[in-house]
Structures are given as C-alpha cells and as structure tokens.
Amino acid sequence: MPTALQDLLNQIDACERDARAQAGSLTDAQLNWQPSPTTWSVGQCLEHLALINVFYLKDMDTAVRQAASRGTGVFRDLAPTILGRWFVSQMEPPVKRKVTTLAPLVPPSVVSRDEVLRRYEASHAPYRDLANACSAVDVNRVVVRNPFYRVIRMRLSTVLLVIPAHDRRHLWQSRQVLVDPRHPVGHR
C-alpha cells in the first residue's frame, strides 16, 4: 500500500482510539449530556460520524471499480484541487464555522455508548476498503460527485482526505463537551 494511503488509515485508527478514550468510560447519561439544546453531546458527535461516513462513501467503491476498468493509472499521490484543499481545511478542527446538517444525518439525542462506538468503528470499514482499492487507481484522475451537492464534482483524493478531517472535527467538538465545567464528569 502506498505510504500516503497507509497514513490515512493510520489517521482513522487514531480517530478510533480518540473516540474510545473520550467515550469508553462514560456512562450513557454522561455520553448523552448536552451543554445546550443546540449543542451535540459526545454520543451525538459519534453517531453523526457513523451516519455520515456510511452516507458519504456509499457510491465511492463503484467509482473506483469503474476507474480501474478504464485504466486511469495507479496511485501516485494525493493531490486535490485548490478548492478540494480548501474543503478539507474547513473540516479540520478547531471548528471555524458551524455547518447545518441534513436531517437524515442529525443524530438522535440518546444513544448507547457501546452501540455508538461499535457503529462509529464499523463506519470506517468502507473507508478502509476504499483506501485499499485506491492503490490501483490514480485518485487525482477519478472525479466523483459530492454526495450532498450532486452538481459539485471533486477528485477522489479529496474524498479520501475529507473523512479523517471530518472525524477529527467532531472528535474535537465532543472534547469541548467533556471539558465543559458543567459536564457530569467534568474537566477531562
């Protein structure tokens, strides 16, 4: 596997370790505590990631198979466009601007710790499969539609970079909940 793709998988592994460190010892009540009605809990951040990772990646494996059959070339590097780099940077923490979440991707207000951690980690299986498959294609020549805004097209390299960045964004958000002095666990 190319080093750049392995680095992305290492980033996903780090996100999973962070999620377990943040949520693994919380009770369900602590996991579901919200600082305000409009601020997500730790559990909601993780559930949102589980939902969006599956949604975002659902058609990407088809794009890779089609690209491989067309012979786009093998993986060389991750080189998103200027707009793609900007998009990825907007996902990275600290959160600079809130984004409205589509209704199907808004998490419920109560989740089970064990279940949400299982779903969050399981949501990375398609990403791992995608990263492995991408070693056979030039991800900078494969263009896919943005799952949210179908008129927007982006390089597959952007998709690969967005997922770990978006995970870090919401793990940062959940960490802010944990350090809130009102949190039932308090200042982690």
For each residue, the residues with C-beta under 8 A, 3 or more apart:
1: 5 6 9 131 132 135
2: 5 6 75 77 135
3: 6 7
4: 7 8 75 77 78
5: 1 2 8 9 75 131 132 134 135 160
6: 1 2 3 9 10
7: 3 4 10 11
8: 4 5 11 12 78 131 160 161 163 164
9: 1 5 6 12 13 128 131
10: 6 7 13 14
11: 7 8 14 15 164 168
12: 8 9 15 16 124 127 128 163 164 167
13: 9 10 16 17
14: 10 11 17 18
15: 11 12 18 19 164 167 168 171
16: 12 13 19 20 120 121 124
17: 13 14 20 21
18: 14 15 21 22 171
19: 15 16 22 23 46 117 120 121 171 174
20: 16 17 23 24 117
21: 17 18 24
22: 18 19 26 42 171 174 175 178 188
23: 19 20 26 31 42 43 46 113 116 117 174
24: 20 21 113 117
25:
26: 22 23 30 31 42 113 185
27: 30 31 113
28: 31 32 43 110 111 112 113
29: 32 33 184
30: 26 27 33 42 183 184 185
31: 23 26 27 28 41 42 43 111 113 116
32: 28 29 41 42 43 44 109 110 111
33: 29 30 41 42 177 183 184
34: 37 39 40 41 44 109 177
35: 39 177 180 182 183
36: 39
37: 34
38:
39: 34 35 36 177
40: 34 44 45 48 107 173 174 177
41: 31 32 33 34 44 45 109 174 177
42: 22 23 26 30 31 32 33 45 46 174 177 178
43: 23 28 31 32 46 47 107 110 111 113 116
44: 32 34 40 41 47 48 107 108 109 111
45: 40 41 42 48 49 107 170 171 173 174 177
46: 19 23 42 43 49 50 111 116 117 119 120 170 174
47: 43 44 50 51 107 108 111 116 119 120
48: 40 44 45 51 52 101 105 106 107 170
49: 45 46 52 53 120 123 166 167 170
50: 46 47 53 54 116 119 120 122 123
51: 47 48 54 55 104 105 107 123
52: 48 49 55 56 105 166
53: 49 50 56 57 123 124 126 127 163 167
54: 50 51 57 58 123 126
55: 51 52 58 104 105 147
56: 52 53 60 147 159 162 163
57: 53 54 60 61 126 127 130 159 163
58: 54 55 126 147
59: 62 63 144 145 147
60: 56 57 63 64 126 130 144 156 159
61: 57 64 65 126 129 130 133
62: 59 65 66
63: 59 60 66 67 142 144 156
64: 60 61 67 68 130 133 134 136 137 142 156
65: 61 62 68 69 133
66: 62 63 69 70
67: 63 64 70 72 137 138 141 142 156
68: 64 65 71 72 133 136 137
69: 65 66
70: 66 67
71: 68
72: 67 68 137 138 141 142
73: 76 137 138 141
74: 135 136 137 138
75: 2 4 5 134 135 136 137 138 139
76: 73 79 138 140
77: 2 4 140 157
78: 4 8 139 140 157 160 161
79: 76 140 155 157
80: 83 84 85 87 88 140 154 155 157 158 161
81: 84 85 154 155 158
82: 85 86
83: 80 86 87 154
84: 80 81 87 88 154 155 157 158 161
85: 80 81 82 88 89
86: 82 83 89 90
87: 80 83 84 90 91 154 158 162
88: 80 84 85 91 92 158 161 162 165
89: 85 86 92 165
90: 86 87 96 97
91: 87 88 162 165 166 168 169
92: 88 89 165 168 169
93: 168 169 171 172 173
94: 172
95: 98 169 172 173
96: 90
97: 90
98: 95
99:
100:
101: 48 105 106
102: 105 106 148
103: 106
104: 51 55
105: 48 51 52 55 101 102
106: 48 101 102 103
107: 40 43 44 45 47 48 51 111
108: 44 47 111
109: 32 34 41 44
110: 28 32 43
111: 28 31 32 43 44 46 47 107 108 115 116
112: 28 115 116
113: 23 24 26 27 28 31 43 116 117
114: 117 118
115: 111 112 118 119
116: 23 31 43 46 47 50 111 112 113 119 120
117: 19 20 23 24 46 113 114 120 121
118: 114 115 121 122
119: 46 47 50 115 116 122 123
120: 16 19 46 47 49 50 116 117 123 124
121: 16 19 117 118 124
122: 50 118 119 125
123: 49 50 51 53 54 119 120 126 127
124: 12 16 53 120 121 127 128
125: 122 128 129
126: 53 54 57 58 60 61 123 129 130
127: 12 53 57 123 124 130 131 163
128: 9 12 124 125 131 132
129: 61 125 126 132 133
130: 57 60 61 64 126 127 133 134 159 160
131: 1 5 8 9 127 128 134 135 160
132: 1 5 128 129 135
133: 61 64 65 68 129 130 136 137
134: 5 64 75 130 131 137 139 156 160
135: 1 2 5 74 75 131 132
136: 64 68 74 75 133
137: 64 67 68 72 73 74 75 133 134 141 142 156
138: 67 72 73 74 75 76 141 142
139: 75 78 134 142 155 156 157 160
140: 76 77 78 79 80 155 156 157
141: 67 72 73 137 138 155
142: 63 64 67 72 137 138 139 155 156
143: 153 154 155 156
144: 59 60 63 153 154 155 156 159
145: 59 150 151 152 153 154
146: 149 150 152 153 154
147: 55 56 58 59 150
148: 102
149: 146 152
150: 145 146 147
151: 145
152: 145 146 149
153: 143 144 145 146
154: 80 81 83 84 87 143 144 145 146 158 159
155: 79 80 81 84 139 140 141 142 143 144 158 159
156: 60 63 64 67 134 137 139 140 142 143 144 159 160
157: 77 78 79 80 84 139 140 160 161
158: 80 81 84 87 88 154 155 161 162
159: 56 57 60 130 144 154 155 156 162 163
160: 5 8 78 130 131 134 139 156 157 163
161: 8 78 80 84 88 157 158 164 165
162: 56 87 88 91 158 159 165 166
163: 8 12 53 56 57 127 159 160 166 167
164: 8 11 12 15 161 167 168
165: 88 89 91 92 161 162 168 169
166: 49 52 91 162 163 169 170
167: 12 15 49 53 163 164 170 171
168: 11 15 91 92 93 164 165 171 172
169: 91 92 93 95 165 166 172 173
170: 45 46 48 49 166 167 173 174
171: 15 18 19 22 45 93 167 168 174 175
172: 93 94 95 168 169 175 176
173: 40 45 93 95 169 170 176 177
174: 19 22 23 40 41 42 45 46 170 171 177 178
175: 22 171 172 178 179 188
176: 172 173 179 180
177: 33 34 35 39 40 41 42 45 173 174 180 183
178: 22 42 174 175 183 185 188
179: 175 176 183 187 188
180: 35 176 177 183
181: 186 187
182: 35
183: 30 33 35 177 178 179 180 186 187
184: 29 30 33
185: 26 30 178 188
186: 181 183
187: 179 181 183
188: 22 175 178 179 185
